[in-house]
Amino acid sequence: MIVAIGTLFLIALFLTYQASSITGNTTSSNAIDTRGWTDNEIMNYEMHGTIPARAQGGSSRGLTGSGMVGGC
């Protein structure tokens, strides 16, 4: 029983360390540039995954055809 508790404790420590080392690198090539977006557009993107029509490169449809990230 003590060994199981110790193992779970070590796993929890390892996962905590991994989670703390994750950085929010927004400079990757897959990141969407939200500079110039209004606060409302940013909120809609964060909450609903919608991308403004002017940010889609002239297309009136989204990345998956529905105008939403992930095709919801």
N, CA, C and O of each residue as an XYZ file, in Angstrom:
288
protein
N       0.821     -1.191      0.000
C       0.000      0.000      0.000
C       0.870      1.262      0.000
O       0.579      2.221     -0.714
N       1.922      1.253      0.794
C       2.837      2.388      0.868
C       3.547      2.592     -0.474
O       3.765      3.726     -0.899
N       3.903      1.500     -1.131
C       4.579      1.582     -2.422
C       3.650      2.215     -3.453
O       4.091      3.040     -4.253
N       2.382      1.845     -3.446
C       1.407      2.404     -4.391
C       1.236      3.895     -4.157
O       1.197      4.666     -5.116
N       1.134      4.313     -2.921
C       0.997      5.733     -2.598
C       2.253      6.500     -3.026
O       2.154      7.596     -3.578
N       3.418      5.933     -2.775
C       4.666      6.567     -3.188
C       4.765      6.695     -4.702
O       5.211      7.720     -5.216
N       4.347      5.648     -5.416
C       4.374      5.689     -6.880
C       3.424      6.761     -7.405
O       3.784      7.519     -8.307
N       2.235      6.830     -6.860
C       1.283      7.859     -7.281
C       1.802      9.260     -6.977
O       1.590     10.184     -7.761
N       2.474      9.419     -5.853
C       3.055     10.711     -5.503
C       4.134     11.119     -6.500
O       4.183     12.271     -6.930
N       4.997     10.176     -6.867
C       6.045     10.472     -7.844
C       5.458     10.801     -9.220
O       5.957     11.690     -9.909
N       4.421     10.100     -9.614
C       3.756     10.388    -10.886
C       3.148     11.786    -10.850
O       3.243     12.536    -11.822
N       2.525     12.133     -9.728
C       1.926     13.465     -9.600
C       3.002     14.550     -9.681
O       2.792     15.582    -10.318
N       4.137     14.328     -9.048
C       5.238     15.294     -9.123
C       5.746     15.442    -10.554
O       5.984     16.557    -11.019
N       5.912     14.324    -11.249
C       6.392     14.360    -12.626
C       5.409     15.103    -13.530
O       5.827     15.932    -14.339
N       4.122     14.822    -13.407
C       3.120     15.486    -14.236
C       3.013     16.971    -13.911
O       2.767     17.781    -14.805
N       3.192     17.336    -12.657
C       3.192     18.742    -12.272
C       4.376     19.468    -12.897
O       4.244     20.595    -13.375
N       5.528     18.813    -12.889
C       6.714     19.405    -13.512
C       6.500     19.588    -15.016
O       6.850     20.633    -15.564
N       5.932     18.590    -15.686
C       5.675     18.690    -17.116
C       4.699     19.821    -17.419
O       4.912     20.592    -18.355
N       3.644     19.924    -16.643
C       2.636     20.958    -16.878
C       3.220     22.348    -16.653
O       2.844     23.291    -17.350
N       4.120     22.490    -15.706
C       4.700     23.804    -15.438
C       5.732     24.199    -16.487
O       6.043     25.382    -16.626
N       6.268     23.235    -17.223
C       7.283     23.551    -18.222
C       6.680     23.862    -19.589
O       7.407     24.233    -20.511
N       5.374     23.717    -19.734
C       4.718     24.028    -21.005
C       4.670     25.539    -21.148
O       4.266     26.248    -20.227
N       5.087     26.027    -22.315
C       5.060     27.470    -22.557
C       4.014     27.777    -23.610
O       3.724     26.943    -24.468
N       3.457     28.953    -23.549
C       2.467     29.391    -24.521
C       3.138     30.022    -25.725
O       3.003     31.227    -25.939
N       3.849     29.248    -26.508
C       4.575     29.766    -27.669
C       3.587     30.090    -28.779
O       3.093     29.195    -29.465
N       3.304     31.375    -28.950
C       2.350     31.789    -29.972
C       3.032     32.236    -31.248
O       2.374     32.769    -32.141
N       4.344     32.028    -31.354
C       5.055     32.447    -32.548
C       5.222     31.314    -33.548
O       5.940     31.465    -34.537
N       4.571     30.183    -33.308
C       4.689     29.069    -34.242
C       3.959     29.392    -35.534
O       3.138     30.308    -35.578
N       4.257     28.646    -36.575
C       3.673     28.915    -37.882
C       2.185     28.581    -37.929
O       1.481     29.031    -38.834
N       1.696     27.797    -36.967
C       0.284     27.419    -36.954
C      -0.580     28.379    -36.143
O      -1.806     28.258    -36.145
N       0.040     29.327    -35.452
C      -0.716     30.250    -34.616
C      -1.438     31.272    -35.482
O      -0.911     31.726    -36.497
N      -2.632     31.623    -35.073
C      -3.415     32.625    -35.783
C      -3.047     33.995    -35.232
O      -3.045     34.212    -34.021
N      -2.739     34.904    -36.127
C      -2.352     36.256    -35.744
C      -3.620     37.056    -35.442
O      -4.416     37.328    -36.341
N      -3.802     37.426    -34.190
C      -4.997     38.168    -33.787
C      -4.734     39.659    -33.648
O      -5.589     40.395    -33.155
N      -3.550     40.114    -34.081
C      -3.281     41.551    -34.032
C      -4.241     42.260    -34.979
O      -4.433     41.816    -36.111
N      -4.832     43.334    -34.537
C      -5.770     44.089    -35.357
C      -7.211     43.628    -35.199
O      -8.118     44.259    -35.742
N      -7.444     42.542    -34.466
C      -8.800     42.073    -34.221
C      -9.407     42.913    -33.106
O      -8.694     43.396    -32.227
N     -10.724     43.086    -33.143
C     -11.417     43.775    -32.060
C     -11.535     42.834    -30.866
O     -11.340     41.625    -30.991
N     -11.856     43.403    -29.713
C     -12.049     42.569    -28.520
C     -13.172     41.571    -28.730
O     -13.089     40.439    -28.252
N     -14.216     41.967    -29.434
C     -15.344     41.081    -29.691
C     -14.930     39.916    -30.595
O     -15.355     38.782    -30.373
N     -14.111     40.188    -31.605
C     -13.647     39.126    -32.498
C     -12.758     38.133    -31.760
O     -12.849     36.926    -31.984
N     -11.896     38.646    -30.875
C     -11.031     37.765    -30.086
C     -11.872     36.903    -29.152
O     -11.615     35.707    -29.013
N     -12.873     37.501    -28.513
C     -13.748     36.740    -27.618
C     -14.488     35.657    -28.386
O     -14.591     34.528    -27.906
N     -15.006     35.976    -29.571
C     -15.722     34.985    -30.372
C     -14.796     33.851    -30.800
O     -15.220     32.697    -30.852
N     -13.535     34.166    -31.109
C     -12.584     33.132    -31.482
C     -12.259     32.231    -30.292
O     -12.228     31.008    -30.424
N     -12.016     32.843    -29.124
C     -11.654     32.060    -27.947
C     -12.811     31.215    -27.438
O     -12.604     30.073    -27.027
N     -14.018     31.751    -27.457
C     -15.168     31.039    -26.893
C     -15.829     30.084    -27.885
O     -16.279     29.003    -27.504
N     -15.888     30.483    -29.155
C     -16.669     29.717    -30.125
C     -15.844     29.161    -31.273
O     -16.315     28.295    -32.010
N     -14.614     29.647    -31.434
C     -13.769     29.164    -32.509
C     -14.044     29.813    -33.850
O     -13.530     29.352    -34.870
N     -14.844     30.876    -33.876
C     -15.140     31.536    -35.144
C     -14.011     32.482    -35.518
O     -13.453     33.176    -34.668
N     -13.686     32.498    -36.793
C     -12.642     33.369    -37.317
C     -13.317     34.444    -38.145
O     -14.157     34.126    -38.986
N     -12.974     35.727    -37.930
C     -13.590     36.801    -38.710
C     -13.364     36.602    -40.210
O     -12.313     36.115    -40.626
N     -14.345     36.976    -41.007
C     -14.263     36.782    -42.456
C     -13.069     37.520    -43.044
O     -12.458     37.033    -43.995
N     -12.726     38.676    -42.503
C     -11.604     39.443    -43.053
C     -10.262     38.796    -42.748
O      -9.264     39.145    -43.379
N     -10.204     37.860    -41.798
C      -8.955     37.197    -41.436
C      -8.786     35.863    -42.151
O      -7.804     35.161    -41.910
N      -9.712     35.500    -43.017
C      -9.672     34.195    -43.663
C      -9.072     34.241    -45.056
O      -9.216     33.286    -45.820
N      -8.418     35.309    -45.395
C      -7.757     35.390    -46.679
C      -8.712     35.583    -47.837
O      -8.449     35.090    -48.934
N      -9.807     36.281    -47.627
C     -10.746     36.570    -48.699
C     -11.832     35.522    -48.881
O     -12.774     35.738    -49.643
N     -11.721     34.412    -48.207
C     -12.730     33.377    -48.329
C     -13.861     33.659    -47.362
O     -13.625     34.123    -46.246
N     -15.076     33.387    -47.774
C     -16.217     33.613    -46.893
C     -16.512     32.394    -46.043
O     -17.396     32.445    -45.188
N     -15.797     31.298    -46.255
C     -16.007     30.084    -45.479
C     -14.802     29.837    -44.599
O     -13.707     30.309    -44.904
N     -14.982     29.112    -43.521
C     -13.923     28.876    -42.550
C     -12.970     27.789    -42.969
O     -12.982     27.326    -44.109
N     -12.136     27.388    -42.016
C     -11.121     26.394    -42.282
C     -11.720     25.031    -42.630
O     -11.154     24.285    -43.429
N     -12.859     24.712    -42.032
C     -13.489     23.428    -42.312
C     -14.798     23.606    -43.054
O     -15.569     22.653    -43.172
N     -15.069     24.794    -43.555
C     -16.275     25.015    -44.341
C     -17.414     25.611    -43.565
O     -18.383     26.075    -44.164
N     -17.334     25.616    -42.240
C     -18.448     26.136    -41.445
C     -18.118     27.472    -40.802
O     -18.976     28.067    -40.152
N     -16.880     27.960    -40.972
C     -16.485     29.210    -40.374
C     -16.019     29.071    -38.942
O     -15.802     30.072    -38.260
N     -15.859     27.822    -38.470
C     -15.447     27.602    -37.102
C     -14.246     26.653    -37.064
O     -14.138     25.734    -37.876
N     -13.356     26.892    -36.116
C     -12.222     26.011    -35.939
C     -12.734     24.681    -35.412
O     -13.501     24.659    -34.449
N     -12.338     23.600    -36.005
C     -12.776     22.291    -35.564
C     -14.079     21.852    -36.171
O     -14.498     20.714    -35.956
N     -14.735     22.703    -36.918
C     -15.954     22.324    -37.630
C     -17.167     22.122    -36.757
O     -18.057     21.350    -37.114
N     -17.231     22.794    -35.617
C     -18.384     22.652    -34.724
C     -19.641     23.195    -35.362
O     -20.709     23.157    -34.752
